[in-house]
Every structure is written in C-alpha cells, then in structure tokens.
Amino acid sequence: QVQLVESGGGSVQTGGSLRLSCEWSGRIFRFTHMSWSRQAPGSQRERVATLNNRGIPTYVDSVVGRFTISRDTDKNAVYLQMNNLKPEDTAVYSCNVNVLSPYPGNFWGPGTQVTVSS
C-alpha cells in the first residue's frame, strides 16, 4: 500500500506564493500519473496539475503560468509550487498517485488547506 501526506498549506495574501509537498511511503514501481487537485467549499474537486509517467506536466487553464508541478524521485515526493496566488485558489489541496505496481490503486492524501486573502 501507498500512503501520501501533504504539507505546506497555509494562509497568504493575494500575489503570494506557497509550495505544497506530497510525500509517500510504500513502493511505487509503475504509475500512470501523479496529480494535485483542489476542492473549495461547495464545489466539486478540480484537478489542477498532473505529471504523467514520462514527466510531462499538464495544468488546468486557471493555473497555467502560476503553478508548477514537479517530482523528486530521491525523496518520494511530488510538489506544487504556487505563485501569484488569488483568492479563488482557496481550497483544500490533495495529491494522488495512480499506481500500477506493485500495489495497484489510486491513492490520495488527506489534503492541506490553502487560504488566499485579498
């Protein structure tokens, strides 16, 4: 099994930056993608950044040019650098990894709160 834990959330003002970290325990040999998603109160969860197994990132339009997803294979971690934050970025941010082997499954962390004030 794989367990993920996010960190790095907090409160910032508009225009500020945060770097979210997602570290996992357990082995991941093959996966399809790693992603960061967010969910604001009363809204559906939205995937904001994805890194596929070739290392190619994709982003939802609203964060292009502001967010960057990256991975550190030595530390079993994936990051989300968030710059020029806006109040509409306020949400609980969660990471997930869709694992193919050795233990297939779509694993999620509990999430970390990001609050951006105007």
Residue pairs with C-beta under 8 A, 6 or more apart in sequence:
1 26
1 103
1 105
1 107
2 24
2 25
2 26
2 27
2 28
2 97
2 99
2 103
2 105
2 107
3 24
3 25
3 26
3 107
4 22
4 23
4 24
4 95
4 96
4 97
4 107
4 108
4 109
5 22
5 23
5 24
5 109
5 110
6 20
6 21
6 22
6 93
6 94
6 95
6 109
6 110
6 111
6 112
7 20
7 21
7 22
7 23
7 112
8 18
8 19
8 20
8 21
8 112
9 18
9 20
9 93
9 112
9 113
9 114
10 18
10 113
10 114
10 115
11 115
11 116
11 117
12 18
12 85
12 114
12 115
12 116
12 117
13 116
13 117
13 118
14 85
14 86
14 87
14 116
14 117
14 118
15 84
15 85
16 85
16 116
17 81
17 82
17 83
17 84
17 85
18 82
18 85
18 114
19 79
19 80
19 81
19 82
20 36
20 79
20 80
20 82
20 93
20 95
20 112
20 114
21 77
21 78
21 79
22 34
22 36
22 77
22 78
22 79
22 80
22 95
22 109
23 75
23 76
23 77
24 76
24 77
24 97
24 107
25 76
26 103
27 102
27 103
28 76
28 97
28 99
29 100
29 101
29 102
30 53
30 99
30 100
30 101
31 53
31 97
31 98
31 99
31 100
32 52
32 53
32 98
32 100
33 50
33 51
33 52
33 53
33 97
33 98
34 50
34 51
34 69
34 71
34 78
34 95
34 96
34 97
34 98
35 47
35 49
35 50
35 51
35 69
35 95
35 96
35 97
36 47
36 48
36 49
36 50
36 67
36 69
36 78
36 80
36 93
36 94
36 95
37 45
37 46
37 47
37 48
37 93
37 94
37 95
37 96
38 45
38 46
38 48
38 89
38 91
38 92
38 93
38 94
38 114
39 45
39 46
39 91
39 92
39 94
39 111
40 90
40 91
40 92
43 91
45 94
46 60
46 91
47 60
48 59
48 60
48 62
48 63
48 67
48 80
48 93
49 57
49 58
49 59
49 60
49 63
49 67
49 68
49 69
49 80
50 57
50 58
50 59
50 69
51 57
51 69
51 70
51 71
51 78
52 58
55 71
57 68
57 69
57 70
59 67
59 69
62 88
63 82
63 89
66 82
66 83
66 84
66 85
67 80
67 81
67 82
67 83
68 80
68 81
68 83
69 78
69 79
69 80
69 81
70 78
70 79
70 81
71 77
71 78
71 79
72 78
72 79
78 95
78 97
80 93
80 95
82 89
82 114
85 114
85 116
86 116
87 116
87 117
87 118
88 116
89 114
89 116
90 114
90 115
90 116
91 113
91 114
92 111
92 112
92 113
92 114
93 111
93 112
93 113
93 114
94 108
94 109
94 110
94 111
94 112
95 108
95 109
96 106
96 107
96 108
96 109
97 106
97 107
98 105
98 106
98 107
99 105
99 106
99 107
